[in-house]
Amino acid sequence: MTADAASDAAGVNGPLSFDVIVLGAGIMGSCAAHAAASRGATVLLLERFDLLHHLGSSHGESRTIRDAYAKAHYPPMVRLARRLWSNAQADAGYRVLLLTPSPNLCMGPRSNARLLAAVRNAGAAEVDNIGERWGGVLRVPDGWITAVSEVGGGVLNATKALAMFHTLAVNKGAVLRDNTEVVGIVKKEGEHGVRVVTSKGEEFYGAKCIVTVGAWASKLVKSVAAVELPIQPVQKTTMYWKIKPGHEPELAAEAGFPTFSSYGDTFVYSTPSLEFPGLIKINDDSGSPCDPDRRDWGSGVAGAAERVARWIQEFMPGHVETAGGPVIRQSCMCAMTPDKDFVIDFLGGEFGQDVVLGAGFSCHGFKMGPAVGMILAEMAIDGEARTAVEAGVELHHFKISRFEGNPAGNTNKD
């Protein structure tokens, strides 16, 4: 799309009409915009805040990519995403998916059913020499299993990845506009498509609309469709800890130290030392419910740091400094569903298949961004996601209807 045409389409000089309008320029929306524009659709991507802002779920230095999932419907989506990440990097000419393939370690009590399922679904192999591997950094209790998928891990540079998809979408002709808050999606009688209304009074027409607004999904969907989605915004803290002097090489990405998940009383996950020299990211999966428009930026931080510190002292003794707590703390928000499964579905009702919703990615969606974006774009353009079917991704797990008369959704079904 030329600059003049883009200006006209975006409402500067004329009609406001697009094949697809995407709301929210985080990783899911940006990947969806890129996928739709790659199909030749005219695309408008609207972001409420600045591009690359730190107010949601798509910022930061790193995210893990892993095949180890207790729920069997996720590994096929991860494998599809890996392929699409590779294709995007080839188009961009640089890498955002680092250390891939690399080891991923799962460990926990043999009695933990989620752990055993994750090991099975990842095709990981149990290992007995965890105390000797990686310089003897990790120690596990008796009765625990340790399983390694030698090529199942990896690390993504999150903010760089998001910027890459912004650029790729624009290169395919998409129009990006930030600092544009959407307050309405309107279906007018007798009119195909929808009208998207902003807080500034602007209107954009879209034959289709994709909603990927993260922690604001429940609020927006309730206001435009009177649909209550059980998606709870949660405030979380990413923590980086100082490695004790002399142990930096053992925990470094260059040494092959793995991404890992620990399925104990406290679920803990980590990436190797990479983005900040001398520091390592180690977190638990706790968080505090919040209103995305009224965050306090501090709830639950102290408790999370104390739990992770105790874990470090038990499992990585002598290698990571815990006195004084983490040296870097970064806040983010996740949009949690009760079953921690995504919501990928048509909004339905008066909107039918004109509005597609991607939401509730529950703190584990970033790695699958290109796959989710492709699925959302195909649903909007074709009314179905053929790529997902071909890749073995089962989308029925992600339907809105799973919550009808059952607020827990898929909980205890898998």
FENPEQUI-V820793 format. One record per helix or strand. SS is the DSSP state (A for helix, B for strand). FROM is the first residue (numbers start at 1). TO is the last residue. If there is no record, write none. Layout:
ss=SS from=FROM to=TO
ss=SS from=FROM to=TO
This chain:
ss=A from=3 to=9
ss=B from=17 to=23
ss=A from=27 to=38
ss=B from=43 to=46
ss=B from=63 to=64
ss=A from=72 to=92
ss=B from=97 to=109
ss=A from=113 to=122
ss=B from=125 to=126
ss=A from=133 to=136
ss=B from=144 to=156
ss=A from=158 to=171
ss=B from=175 to=177
ss=B from=182 to=186
ss=B from=194 to=198
ss=B from=203 to=211
ss=A from=214 to=225
ss=B from=231 to=243
ss=A from=249 to=251
ss=B from=252 to=252
ss=A from=253 to=255
ss=B from=259 to=263
ss=B from=267 to=270
ss=B from=273 to=273
ss=B from=279 to=284
ss=B from=288 to=289
ss=A from=301 to=315
ss=B from=320 to=320
ss=B from=328 to=337
ss=B from=343 to=346
ss=A from=349 to=351
ss=B from=355 to=359
ss=A from=366 to=382
ss=A from=386 to=390
ss=A from=395 to=398
ss=A from=400 to=403
